Amino acid sequence: MSTPLPFIDLGAQRRRMGERVDAAIRRVVDHGQYIMGPEVRELERKLAEFCGARHALGCSNGTDALGLALRAMGVKPGDAVFVPTFTFAATAEVVAWCGATPVFVDVLPDSFNLDPASLKAGIETAKRHKLHPTAVIPVDLYGQPADYPGIEAIAKAEGLWILSDAAQSFGAALGGRKVGTMGLITTTSFFPSKPLGCYGDGGAVFTDDLRVAGLIDSLRVHGKGSDKYDNVRIGANCRLDTIQAAVLLAKLEIFRDEIAARNRIAERYNTLLQDMVQVPRLDPGATSVWAQYTVVVENRDAVAAKLKDQGIPTMVYYPMPLHRQTAYKHYPVAANGLPVAERLSASVLSLPMHPYLDEATQDRIVAALRAAA
C-alpha cells in the first residue's frame, strides 16, 4: 500500500505560518483577556472589511451562528424555513431549535446548491401544511455561492428573508457581491478544516442591518442589555474566545493567497479529470473557495475503496440527504420530490483539496482515480 496522503494538509499550513500563530496566541496569554478580548473586536473589524459587510460578530461556532440569526429574527413554531436536503444537519437542526418546521427542497445537479424551482414547490408544500413561509437558508455547498438572484426573486415575491449559510464559502463571490453581503444575514464557520479555520470551534455572523447586529450581540452573551448583568432577553453563551480570534487574525493575512492556490488546484483537477468523471462547474459570475473538490462518479464506493488502497483519502459530503435521516424524515419535503439530492448522495466523492497540494501529488491522485474509475 502506498504512503497515505492527508485529505486536508493542515500541517503544511502550520509549517508555513506556525511561528506567527504561536506569537498571536502568546499575546493573548500575556494580556490574559481570554473571553471577548481585543483580538475578537479586531477580527470582527477585519472580517467585515474583507467581505464588505457593515457588521461582523464572532461567535462560538457555525451552528450557533445560524441559531443566533434565527432567534434574532424571531423564528417560531408555525413558521416554515426552507432548507436544502443535501447539506450537513446543522442547517436544519437550528430551525427545529426554534420550534419551527424545516421544509426540505432539492438541489441543482451541477452546482449542488439549492434549486429555485424546488424552493417554489417547497413553499406550496408549506402552505398546504398550514405553515407560514418565513425564511430560506441557501447553503453555499463546497465553497460556491448559491443562485442568489434566483432565490432572491422568489423570496421577494413570497415575503421570505434570506439566511445565507456560508459555512463553506467565506471568501467567495457571485456577480461581484462577496459572501457575507448576500441575504439579510450571512453566517460562516471557522472549524479547523474550513478554508479559513481556527484551532478549535468558531463562527461569525454578518449583516448590514444595525438592529439585527445589536440583537445578535445581545443574544450571544446571555441576552445582555447595557452590560452582561442587565439581561433584557433570553440569550445564550455563544462567544468566540480570544485565542481563536488571534489564530484567525494570523491566518487571515494569507487567506487571499490560499484562495488563489485553491482555485489553481481546482482548475488543474478539472482539466485532468473532465474526460472521465463529472467535474464541478462554477455558475456564471461565481468564484469559489473550494472547501471541497467534489466529483460525481459511478460505482462511488468501489472507486473510493480502490483509491484508499493506493493511499488516496476521499470523503463523501453527504451520504444521506437530511429528509431520509431519522431525526428529520417526518418533516415536509417539496411536492415534486428530491430526486437530485438522492442521486448525488450515492455518487459524489470529494478528493484531497488544500492550498498546499503540489502538482506531483495531484498527478498521483488523478492517476489513481483514472485507474479506479
N, C-alpha and C positions, 0 to 999 in steps of 0.2 A: 504493500500500500504506500502511495506517495505521501510526502510530508503534508499534513493538513494545513490549509490556508485559513486565516481569520476571515470571518464573514464581514465584520466591520473592524478595521485595524485601528483601534483607539491607542494602541501602543505606539504607532508611528507618529500620531499627533503628539503624544506625550513626549516622544524623543525630540520633536521639533521645538516645543514650547514649554516643556516641563518646568524649567527654571523660572519662567515668567509667571506661571500659575502658582508655583510654590511661593514665590515672593508675594503674590497677591494674597494668598492665604495667610502668610506670616504677618502681613499688615493688619489683617483682621484680628489675629491672635494678639498682636501687640496693643491695639486700641481697645479690644475687649467688648465691642458693641456687636454681639453675635446675632441679635434679633433686630431687624429693621435699622441696621447701621447705615453709615453714609454711602457704602457701596450699593445698597439697594436703590437709593434715590438716584445715584449716578447712573446705574444700569437702566433704570426706567427712562431717564432723560435720553440716554444714548439709543435705546431701543426705539423710542418714539422718533428720534431724529433719523434713525436708519431707515424706517419704513414710511415716515411721513404722517403718522397718526398724531393727533393732538395730545392724547393721554395714553400712557403705558403704565400698567400696575403689575408688579411682580406678585406671584403667589406660590403656593406650596407645590403644585403640580398641574399638569394639563387637564386632568379630570376636574379638580376643584375650580380651575379657571372656567370651564363650561358651566359648572354648577353655580358659581357666583353670577355669571351672566344671566342665567335663567331666573335666579332668585331676585336679582336686581330689577328684572322686568316683570316680576310678579306672576310668573307662570304657575298655574294652579290646577287642581282637579277639574276635569271637564274640558281642558284645553287639549288640542291636538298639536303635536310638534312633529314635523316630517323629517325623517332620518333615513339616509341610505342604508340598506341592509348589508351592503358589502363594506364593512368597516369594523373597527375594534369596538368592544362592548361599551366603552366609556361614553360614546356619543349618545347611546340610548339610555344608559343607566341613570344619567343625570336628569333626564326627563322624568323617569319613574321616581327619583328622589323627591320631585316637586308634587307628586301625585297626579301629574299629567299623563297623557297617553302618547307614547311614540307610535307613529304610523309609518310603516316601512315602505320605502319606494326603491325602484330599481336603479341601476347604473348603466352607463354607456359602455359598449364593448371595446372601444378603442382608448378612451381616456381613463376608464374605470371610475369616473366621477358621476355624481347624481344626474339622472336623466330628467330634464324638464318635463317631458311628456308624461313620465311616470309620476312626477310631482302633481300634475293636474289630476291624474287618476287617483292619487292618494287623497287629494282634497275632496274629491267626490265621495270616496270611501268614508272619510271623517264625517262628512255631513250626513251620510246615511246612518252613521252610528250616533248621531245627535251630539257630536263633539264640536267644539269651537275651534276652527283652524286659526292658529295663533302665530306659529313661528316655523321656520325651516332651518335645518342645520346642514348646509353643504359641507362635505369633508373633502379637503384637497388631498386626495389619496396619492401616495408615493412621491409627493412633492410638487405636483402640478395643480394650479388653481382650478376650481370647478368652473362650469359655464355660468359665470355670474350674470352676464347680460340676459341670458335666457331665464335664469332663476329670478332675477330682479323684476322682469316684466310680469311674471306670474305673481310674485309676492305683492307687487303694487296693485294689481287687479283684485287680489283676494284679501288685501289688508294684513299681510303677514310681515313680521320683521325677520331679519336675517341674522343668524349667528354663524359666523364663519369658523369652522373647526380647522384651524391651520396647524394642527399638531405636527404635521409632516412637511409643511410648505413655507415656513417663515424664511424670507429671503427671495421668494419667487415673485412674479408679477404677471399681470394679464392686461393687455391693451394699455400699457403704460401705468397702470394702477398697481401699486405694491401691496403684497399681502400685509394685512394689518389695517388697511383702509377700505376693505370690502365688507359690506353689511353694516348694520348698526354697531355690532360688537364682533371682534375677532379674538380668538384665543389660540394659544400655542403651548407646546410642551418643550421642556428642556431636559427630558430624560436623556441619560448619557449617550444613547445610540442615535439621537436625533442629529440632524445636520449642525445645529447649534445646541450642544448638550453640556450639562454641568457634571459635577462629581456626585450626584445623588438625584433627588427629585426636585423639580422646579417647573414653573409655568408663568404665563403672563396673559393679561387681558388688555386689549387695545380698543379705544373708541374715540370718536371726535365729539361725543356728547358729554358736556361737563356734568350734567345731572347724573348720568349713568356712571361716570367715573367716580363721583362722590359716593354714590351708593355702594359701588364695589369696594372702594377704600374702607368704608364703614363695615361692610359685611365680612371682609377678610380679617378684621380684628374685632371679633365678638360683637359686631353691631355698634361700634363706638360712636359717640357724638363728639363733643368738644375734646374729650380725651377718652382713654380706654376704661375709665371708671364711670363714665357717663354713657350708659348704653341705651340708645334710642330705638333699637330694633334688635330682633333675634339674629345673631350672626354666627360666625364660626371662627376657628383658628386656622387660617389659610395663608399664613405669611410665608414669604420667601426668606430663607435665612441668609445672613450676610456673607458667609463663606461661599455659598453657591453663587451669590451675586458677584463676588470677587472673581470666581472662576470664569463666569460668563463674560465679565468685562475683559479679561485677558483673551479669551477665545474670540470675542467679537472683533478684536484687532486684525485677525487673519481670516475672518469669515468670508469676505468678498473673494479672497484668493482661493479659498477652499470651494466656494460655489463654482468659480470658473473651472477649477480642476474637475469637479464632479461633471460639469457639462462636457468637457473634453472627453472624459472617460465614457459617458453615456453615448456621445456621438460615435465614438470608435466602436463601442459594443454594437450599435445599430448597423454600422457599415459591415461589420464582420458576421453578424447573425441574421440579417434580414432575409437571406435566402433559405433559411431553414426553420425559423420559428416566427411567431407574430411578435414583433418588437414594439415597444411603447412609442407612441407618437404624441407630439405636443399639438394642442389646438392652435389655430392661427393667433398670433399675438401673445402667446403664452411663453413664459420661461418656467423652468423647474429647478428645484434644488436637489432632485434625485435622492430623496430619502431612501428610496429603494429603486433598484433597476429590475423591473418585472417583465417577464416574457410569458406568452401563452403557448403551451406545448402539449401535444398529445401524449398519453401514457405518462403523465406527470410523475407519479410515484415511482415508476420503474426508472425513469430518467434520473430523478433525484437520487435513487439508490446507487445507480452506476456512477454518478458524479461523486457521491460520498466515498465510494471505493477508490476513487482517484485523489482523495483528499480535498475535494471541492465542496465546501459547505453551501447549502441552499436553505431558503426558508419559504414558507407558504403563508402569505398575508392576503386572504384569510381562508382557512379550510372549510369553514361552515358559516353561511350568512346568518345574520342575527335572527331573522324570523324563524329559523329552524332550530335555534338553541333553546334549551329547556326553560330558561328564565324569561324568554321573550316570545315564545311561539304562540301565546294566547293574545298577542296584540294584533291590531288590524294591519292589513297589507293593501297596497294599491290594487284596485279591482282587476286590472289586466295581468296580475301576477308579477313575479320577479324572476323571469327566466334567465336573464343575462347574468345576474349575480349567482344564480345556482350553477350556471355553466362555468363561469370564471372560477368559482371556488374549487372546481375539480380540475382546473387546468393552469392556474397561474403558478409561476415559480420565480422567486427572486434570487438573483445571483449576487455574489460579493460586489459591494459598491462602497467606496470611501475615497476621499481625495488623494490618498497615497497609494493607489493601485497602479503599479507601473505596467508598462506595455508587455514585458515578458510574462508577468503573472497573468495579465489579462489574456494573452495568447494561450497560456496553459488552460485557462478556464474555457475559452472558446473551443479549443481543440477537444477538450473532454466532453463539452456539450455536443459538439458535432458528432463525435463517436457514439455518444449515448442516444442522440435523437435521430 
